[in-house]
Amino acid sequence: MKKRFSKNNIPLAQVLSQKIEEIKTRSISFEERLILRQHLLDAIASAYIGRRGRLFEDLINLCPKTSKGVGLPGCGKLRMQPLDASMLWAFAIHASVFEDGSREGACHPASAIIPSILVLSEEKDWDKIDRAILAGYEVMILIARSGNPQFTLRGFHPTAITAPFGCVAASSVMLDYDLSTIQNALCLSVMGSSGLITSFRAGKTQPLQVGWAVRNGLAAAMIAKKGHQGYIYIFEEGFFPAYLGNAPLIPIDKPMEYGNAVKGSYLKPYPGCRHLHPSIDALSKILNGNPIQPSDIEKIEVKTYRVALETEIHSLRSREDAYFNIPYAIASRIVLGKSDWEAFDEKNFSNPELLGLMKKVDVLIDKEFEELYPKQRGAIVEIVMKNGERFSERIYHALGEPENPLPQSFTLEKFYKASRDFISEKSIERIKTILDVLNPADSPDLLFKELYGEVE
């Protein structure tokens, strides 16, 4: 007898498809729409940051160009077919290490879902966009949550292995698929799922696996539209045995902690792996009102949860390594006085004061935070001065978590700083109206074309 993982032996693909169908028609509150639009604008801002690298340009050169098609962040009049464009948008968003994330799923949904929406936005309205974001986040995070934190502990990258499903869910709403087509698209997308944690050891190329996963998801959605079928029990008999080794740890149909997946997702106030942020916030509380000189510090102790240590990259060869290094994040905040994009620049790797302070930082596992993880991501930072004075602060919810929301002003500033080198001030101001739920400047299609320089 074949093993099934849902009530009444209903295929998981059918359970997920029904969730997408429900999102197509359910009511969406004003508060939800505000959150959805903030995540959308945040992802676009992240793409403008993540596209600043040679690998992004090399990917562009590999893809055929078209006279009509989808534009890319900061690429002017260049156009590509949707599959290639979705891959490049996904790569750019994820390469920023500044995109949103889900604590429940330990994944970064925007890098999978927003590219799908951008490449399929022609002649769509804002209600369609909002529902597509909702569906994409719900499906991707439900599956990622079902194996959190075991996916990571088994060596798989949750964002990459679940990205095809988020992409399919969003695309299915954008393209008005019926229940059968959604189900087939989900089943087909499982064949494009892959991603390894070890890829982070070469941080500049790691985002490729997310870009490829999104391209695979969109291809699955388009193949399903042609009437092609996937195996209905591929999640139960293929995905979960391969990536988890057993049935989902959390039932797929269990409600999300905050009612839906987007409301439970976080936004980052600064770049870097989210596991760094509780420590940065605890340190910021210490530094607020306590002017501390690096030369006066005897040692710094950071206590946090195990996964934060296990995903850490200890050698500093590139910006991408610094994004996963707690001692660097702590030392740079003290020495440079900031934790922004420039703080992680490779030019800082030769700063003797910063490097010296890094050696004084010890990172340990804290029993309380380990027990709270993954529901909470916390940290304690204690600074011991040479004169014996001690400063200590504890953080349970980093800035940007649903319990400690990121103000819209942070997202607007992030978008402005990220995009100003690529598009006009006029376009920036118009695109910012994405956040105006009651009265956006234009349709989604027109606003997104501002990103590509198509609107005068």
C-alpha positions as CSV (number, residue, x, y, z in Angstrom):
1,M,0.0,0.0,0.0
2,K,1.4,3.4,-1.0
3,K,2.0,5.9,1.7
4,R,-0.1,9.1,1.8
5,F,0.5,12.2,3.7
6,S,-2.9,14.0,3.9
7,K,-6.3,13.5,5.4
8,N,-8.5,10.9,3.5
9,N,-5.5,10.2,1.2
10,I,-6.1,13.4,-0.8
11,P,-3.0,14.1,-2.9
12,L,-0.9,17.0,-1.6
13,A,-0.9,18.6,-5.0
14,Q,-4.7,18.7,-4.8
15,V,-4.7,20.2,-1.3
16,L,-2.3,22.9,-2.5
17,S,-4.3,23.5,-5.7
18,Q,-7.5,24.0,-3.7
19,K,-5.7,26.6,-1.5
20,I,-4.8,28.5,-4.6
21,E,-8.4,28.4,-5.8
22,E,-9.6,29.7,-2.5
23,I,-7.2,32.7,-2.7
24,K,-8.6,33.6,-6.1
25,T,-11.9,34.6,-4.6
26,R,-11.5,35.3,-0.8
27,S,-11.7,38.8,0.6
28,I,-8.4,40.7,1.1
29,S,-8.3,43.3,3.7
30,F,-6.7,46.8,3.3
31,E,-4.1,45.9,5.8
32,E,-3.1,42.8,3.8
33,R,-2.9,44.7,0.6
34,L,-0.5,47.2,2.2
35,I,1.7,44.3,3.4
36,L,1.6,42.7,-0.1
37,R,2.6,45.9,-1.9
38,Q,5.4,46.6,0.6
39,H,6.9,43.1,-0.1
40,L,6.5,43.7,-3.9
41,L,8.4,47.1,-3.8
42,D,11.0,45.6,-1.5
43,A,11.7,42.8,-3.9
44,I,12.1,45.2,-6.8
45,A,14.5,47.3,-4.7
46,S,16.5,44.1,-3.9
47,A,16.7,43.3,-7.6
48,Y,18.4,46.6,-8.3
49,I,21.0,45.7,-5.6
50,G,21.5,42.1,-6.6
51,R,22.0,42.9,-10.3
52,R,25.3,44.8,-9.5
53,G,27.8,42.1,-10.4
54,R,29.6,40.4,-13.3
55,L,27.7,37.2,-13.0
56,F,24.4,39.0,-13.7
57,E,25.9,40.4,-16.9
58,D,27.3,37.1,-17.9
59,L,23.9,35.5,-17.5
60,I,22.4,38.2,-19.7
61,N,24.9,37.4,-22.4
62,L,23.9,33.7,-22.4
63,C,20.3,34.5,-23.0
64,P,18.8,35.3,-26.5
65,K,17.4,38.9,-26.8
66,T,14.0,39.8,-28.3
67,S,12.5,42.9,-29.8
68,K,9.5,42.5,-27.6
69,G,9.4,40.8,-24.2
70,V,10.2,41.4,-20.6
71,G,12.7,44.0,-19.3
72,L,15.3,43.5,-16.6
73,P,16.4,45.6,-13.6
74,G,18.8,48.4,-14.7
75,C,19.1,47.1,-18.3
76,G,17.3,49.8,-20.3
77,K,15.7,48.7,-23.5
78,L,17.0,45.1,-23.3
79,R,14.2,42.6,-23.6
80,M,14.0,38.8,-23.1
81,Q,11.5,36.0,-23.2
82,P,9.6,35.4,-19.9
83,L,11.5,32.2,-19.0
84,D,14.9,33.9,-19.2
85,A,13.6,37.1,-17.6
86,S,12.1,35.3,-14.7
87,M,15.5,33.6,-14.0
88,L,17.4,36.9,-14.1
89,W,14.9,38.7,-11.9
90,A,15.1,35.8,-9.4
91,F,18.8,35.7,-9.5
92,A,19.1,39.5,-8.9
93,I,16.6,39.5,-6.0
94,H,18.2,36.6,-4.2
95,A,21.8,37.8,-5.0
96,S,21.1,41.0,-3.0
97,V,20.9,39.0,0.2
98,F,18.5,41.8,1.1
99,E,15.2,40.2,0.1
100,D,12.3,39.3,2.4
101,G,12.0,35.9,4.2
102,S,9.8,33.6,6.1
103,R,10.7,32.5,9.6
104,E,8.2,29.6,9.4
105,G,9.6,28.3,6.2
106,A,13.3,29.5,6.5
107,C,13.1,30.6,2.9
108,H,13.0,33.7,0.8
109,P,9.7,33.8,-1.1
110,A,10.0,37.1,-3.0
111,S,12.9,35.8,-5.1
112,A,10.5,33.1,-6.5
113,I,7.2,34.8,-6.6
114,I,7.8,38.4,-7.6
115,P,9.7,37.5,-10.8
116,S,6.7,35.4,-11.9
117,I,4.4,38.4,-11.4
118,L,6.7,40.8,-13.2
119,V,7.0,38.7,-16.4
120,L,3.2,38.0,-16.5
121,S,1.9,41.4,-15.6
122,E,0.7,42.6,-19.0
123,E,-2.9,43.7,-18.8
124,K,-3.3,42.5,-15.2
125,D,-5.0,44.6,-12.5
126,W,-3.9,45.2,-8.9
127,D,-6.3,42.7,-7.5
128,K,-4.8,40.0,-9.7
129,I,-1.3,40.9,-8.6
130,D,-2.3,40.9,-4.9
131,R,-3.9,37.5,-5.1
132,A,-0.9,36.1,-7.1
133,I,1.5,37.2,-4.3
134,L,-0.8,35.7,-1.7
135,A,-1.0,32.4,-3.4
136,G,2.7,32.2,-4.2
137,Y,3.8,32.9,-0.6
138,E,1.2,30.6,0.8
139,V,2.2,27.5,-1.3
140,M,5.9,28.1,-1.1
141,I,6.0,28.7,2.6
142,L,3.6,25.9,3.5
143,I,5.9,23.4,1.8
144,A,9.1,25.0,3.2
145,R,7.5,25.0,6.7
146,S,6.7,21.3,6.4
147,G,10.4,20.5,6.6
148,N,11.8,23.3,8.6
149,P,14.5,23.1,9.9
150,Q,15.2,19.5,8.6
151,F,15.6,20.6,5.0
152,T,18.6,22.7,6.0
153,L,20.0,20.2,8.4
154,R,19.9,17.5,5.6
155,G,21.9,19.9,3.3
156,F,19.2,21.3,1.1
157,H,18.5,25.0,0.5
158,P,14.8,25.6,1.3
159,T,14.4,28.6,-1.0
160,A,15.7,26.8,-4.0
161,I,13.9,23.5,-3.5
162,T,10.5,25.2,-2.9
163,A,10.9,28.1,-5.4
164,P,9.2,26.3,-8.3
165,F,6.1,25.8,-6.2
166,G,5.8,29.5,-5.3
167,C,6.4,30.4,-8.9
168,V,3.7,28.0,-10.1
169,A,1.1,29.2,-7.6
170,A,1.6,32.9,-8.5
171,S,1.7,32.1,-12.2
172,S,-1.5,30.0,-12.0
173,V,-3.4,33.0,-10.5
174,M,-1.9,35.4,-13.1
175,L,-2.9,33.1,-15.9
176,D,-6.4,32.2,-14.6
177,Y,-5.7,28.4,-14.5
178,D,-8.4,26.0,-13.5
179,L,-8.0,23.5,-10.7
180,S,-6.8,20.7,-12.9
181,T,-4.1,22.8,-14.7
182,I,-2.8,24.2,-11.3
183,Q,-2.5,20.7,-10.0
184,N,-0.6,19.5,-13.1
185,A,1.7,22.6,-13.0
186,L,2.6,21.9,-9.3
187,C,3.3,18.2,-10.0
188,L,5.5,19.1,-13.1
189,S,7.4,21.7,-11.1
190,V,8.6,19.1,-8.6
191,M,10.9,17.8,-11.4
192,G,12.6,21.3,-11.4
193,S,13.2,21.4,-7.7
194,S,16.8,21.3,-6.4
195,G,19.2,23.3,-4.2
196,L,22.1,22.6,-1.9
197,I,23.3,24.5,1.2
198,T,26.9,23.7,0.2
199,S,26.5,26.1,-2.7
200,F,26.9,28.9,-0.2
201,R,30.6,28.1,0.0
202,A,30.8,29.9,-3.3
203,G,28.5,32.7,-2.5
204,K,28.6,34.7,-5.7
205,T,27.2,31.7,-7.7
206,Q,24.8,30.3,-5.1
207,P,21.8,32.5,-6.3
208,L,22.0,30.6,-9.6
209,Q,20.1,27.7,-8.1
210,V,17.2,30.0,-7.2
211,G,17.2,31.6,-10.6
212,W,17.1,28.2,-12.3
213,A,14.4,26.9,-9.9
214,V,12.2,29.9,-10.8
215,R,12.7,29.3,-14.5
216,N,11.8,25.7,-14.0
217,G,8.6,26.6,-12.2
218,L,7.5,29.0,-14.9
219,A,8.3,26.4,-17.5
220,A,6.2,23.9,-15.6
221,A,3.3,26.3,-15.5
222,M,3.5,26.9,-19.2
223,I,3.8,23.2,-20.0
224,A,0.7,22.5,-17.9
225,K,-1.3,25.1,-19.8
226,K,-0.7,23.0,-23.0
227,G,-2.5,20.1,-21.3
228,H,0.5,18.0,-20.1
229,Q,0.1,16.1,-16.8
230,G,2.4,15.4,-13.8
231,Y,2.2,12.5,-11.5
232,I,-0.4,13.3,-8.9
233,Y,1.5,11.7,-5.9
234,I,4.9,13.1,-6.8
235,F,5.1,15.2,-3.6
236,E,4.4,12.1,-1.4
237,E,6.4,9.6,-3.3
238,G,9.1,11.8,-4.7
239,F,9.7,15.3,-3.1
240,F,9.3,14.5,0.6
241,P,11.2,11.1,0.5
242,A,14.1,12.8,-1.4
243,Y,14.4,16.0,0.6
244,L,13.0,15.1,4.0
245,G,13.2,11.3,4.2
246,N,9.7,11.1,5.7
247,A,6.3,12.7,5.7
248,P,6.0,16.5,6.4
249,L,7.0,17.4,9.9
250,I,4.1,19.9,9.9
251,P,0.9,19.1,8.0
252,I,0.5,21.1,4.8
253,D,-3.1,22.0,5.7
254,K,-2.2,23.4,9.2
255,P,-3.0,27.2,9.3
256,M,-0.2,29.7,9.1
257,E,0.8,31.3,12.4
258,Y,-0.4,34.8,11.3
259,G,-3.4,33.8,9.2
260,N,-1.5,33.8,5.9
261,A,2.1,33.4,4.8
262,V,2.8,37.0,3.7
263,K,1.7,38.5,7.1
264,G,4.1,36.1,8.8
265,S,7.0,37.0,6.6
266,Y,9.7,39.5,7.5
267,L,11.5,42.4,5.7
268,K,15.1,43.3,6.2
269,P,16.3,46.7,7.3
270,Y,19.8,45.9,6.1
271,P,21.5,43.2,4.0
272,G,23.0,39.9,5.1
273,C,21.7,36.6,6.2
274,R,18.7,37.0,8.5
275,H,20.5,34.9,11.2
276,L,22.8,37.9,11.6
277,H,20.1,40.5,12.2
278,P,19.1,39.7,15.8
279,S,22.7,40.1,16.8
280,I,23.0,43.4,14.9
281,D,19.8,44.7,16.6
282,A,21.0,43.7,20.1
283,L,24.3,45.4,19.4
284,S,22.5,48.5,18.1
285,K,20.6,48.8,21.4
286,I,23.9,48.7,23.3
287,L,25.4,51.4,21.1
288,N,22.4,53.6,21.4
289,G,23.5,56.0,24.1
290,N,26.8,54.2,24.8
291,P,29.6,55.5,22.6
292,I,32.0,52.5,22.7
293,Q,35.5,52.7,21.2
294,P,36.7,49.5,19.6
295,S,40.1,49.9,21.3
296,D,38.4,49.8,24.7
297,I,36.7,46.4,24.1
298,E,38.2,43.3,25.8
299,K,35.8,40.8,24.2
300,I,32.3,40.4,22.7
301,E,30.1,37.4,23.2
302,V,27.1,36.6,21.0
303,K,24.6,33.9,22.0
304,T,22.1,32.7,19.5
305,Y,20.6,29.5,18.0
306,R,22.5,26.6,16.3
307,V,21.4,27.1,12.7
308,A,22.9,30.6,12.8
309,L,26.3,29.1,13.6
310,E,25.9,26.2,11.2
311,T,25.2,28.5,8.2
312,E,28.1,30.8,9.0
313,I,30.9,31.3,6.5
314,H,34.2,31.9,8.4
315,S,36.5,32.9,5.7
316,L,36.2,36.4,4.1
317,R,36.9,36.2,0.4
318,S,33.9,38.2,-0.9
319,R,30.9,40.3,0.1
320,E,28.8,37.2,0.0
321,D,31.0,35.6,2.7
322,A,30.5,38.6,5.0
323,Y,26.8,38.3,4.6
324,F,27.0,35.0,6.6
325,N,29.6,36.0,9.2
326,I,28.4,37.2,12.6
327,P,31.7,38.5,13.9
328,Y,32.1,40.6,10.7
329,A,28.5,42.0,11.1
330,I,29.3,42.9,14.8
331,A,32.7,44.4,14.2
332,S,31.6,46.4,11.1
333,R,28.7,47.9,13.0
334,I,31.0,49.1,15.8
335,V,34.0,50.2,13.6
336,L,32.1,51.6,10.6
337,G,29.0,52.8,12.5
338,K,26.6,51.2,10.0
339,S,25.2,47.9,8.7
340,D,24.1,49.0,5.2
341,W,25.2,47.7,1.8
342,E,28.4,49.6,1.9
343,A,29.3,48.1,5.3
344,F,29.7,44.7,3.7
345,D,31.9,45.9,0.8
346,E,35.1,44.0,0.2
347,K,37.2,47.2,0.6
348,N,36.5,46.8,4.4
349,F,38.2,43.4,4.6
350,S,41.6,45.1,4.9
351,N,40.6,47.4,7.7
352,P,43.0,46.4,10.6
353,E,40.7,47.8,13.3
354,L,37.7,45.8,12.0
355,L,39.7,42.6,11.6
356,G,41.2,43.0,15.0
357,L,37.8,43.4,16.6
358,M,36.4,40.4,14.8
359,K,39.0,38.2,16.6
360,K,37.4,39.3,19.9
361,V,33.9,38.1,19.0
362,D,32.8,34.6,20.2
363,V,29.6,33.1,18.9
364,L,27.9,30.5,21.1
365,I,24.7,28.5,21.2
366,D,22.1,29.7,23.7
367,K,19.8,27.1,25.1
368,E,16.8,29.3,25.3
369,F,17.1,30.6,21.7
370,E,17.8,27.1,20.4
371,E,14.5,25.9,22.0
372,L,12.6,28.9,20.5
373,Y,14.0,28.3,17.0
374,P,12.5,28.3,14.4
375,K,9.5,30.1,15.8
376,Q,11.7,32.9,17.1
377,R,15.2,34.0,16.1
378,G,16.9,35.7,19.0
379,A,20.3,36.7,20.2
380,I,22.2,38.2,23.2
381,V,25.2,40.4,22.7
382,E,27.5,41.2,25.6
383,I,30.4,43.5,25.4
384,V,33.1,43.3,28.1
385,M,35.3,46.4,28.3
386,K,38.9,46.4,29.3
387,N,38.0,48.4,32.4
388,G,35.6,45.6,33.4
389,E,32.4,47.4,32.5
390,R,29.8,45.2,30.8
391,F,27.0,46.0,28.3
392,S,24.4,43.4,27.4
393,E,21.1,43.4,25.3
394,R,18.8,40.6,24.3
395,I,16.6,40.5,21.1
396,Y,13.7,38.1,20.5
397,H,12.3,39.7,17.3
398,A,14.6,41.5,14.9
399,L,13.4,44.6,13.1
400,G,11.2,43.6,10.2
401,E,9.5,40.6,11.8
402,P,5.7,40.6,12.0
403,E,6.0,41.3,15.8
404,N,8.3,44.3,15.0
405,P,7.2,45.5,11.5
406,L,9.5,47.5,9.2
407,P,8.1,51.0,8.5
408,Q,7.2,51.7,4.9
409,S,9.7,54.6,5.0
410,F,12.6,52.0,5.2
411,T,11.3,50.3,2.0
412,L,10.9,53.6,0.2
413,E,14.4,54.7,1.1
414,K,15.8,51.3,0.1
415,F,14.1,51.5,-3.3
416,Y,15.3,55.0,-3.9
417,K,18.9,54.2,-3.1
418,A,18.9,51.0,-5.0
419,S,17.3,52.3,-8.2
420,R,18.5,55.8,-8.6
421,D,21.6,54.8,-10.7
422,F,19.4,53.1,-13.2
423,I,16.0,54.9,-13.7
424,S,14.9,58.5,-13.6
425,E,13.6,60.4,-10.5
426,K,10.3,60.7,-12.2
427,S,10.0,56.9,-12.7
428,I,11.1,56.3,-9.1
429,E,8.4,58.5,-7.8
430,R,5.7,56.8,-10.0
431,I,6.8,53.3,-9.0
432,K,6.7,54.3,-5.3
433,T,2.9,54.6,-5.7
434,I,2.8,50.8,-5.6
435,L,2.4,51.4,-1.9
436,D,-0.7,53.6,-2.5
437,V,-3.3,50.8,-2.3
438,L,-6.2,53.2,-2.7
439,N,-4.8,55.2,-5.6
440,P,-1.7,53.9,-7.4
441,A,-0.4,56.1,-10.2
442,D,-1.0,53.5,-13.0
443,S,-1.9,49.9,-13.7
444,P,0.7,47.3,-12.6
445,D,1.6,46.8,-16.3
446,L,2.5,50.5,-16.8
447,L,4.3,50.9,-13.4
448,F,6.4,47.8,-14.1
449,K,7.3,49.2,-17.5
450,E,8.7,52.2,-15.7
451,L,11.3,49.8,-14.4
452,Y,12.4,49.1,-18.0
453,G,12.3,52.7,-19.2
454,E,9.3,52.1,-21.5
455,V,7.2,55.0,-20.2
456,E,8.1,58.6,-21.0
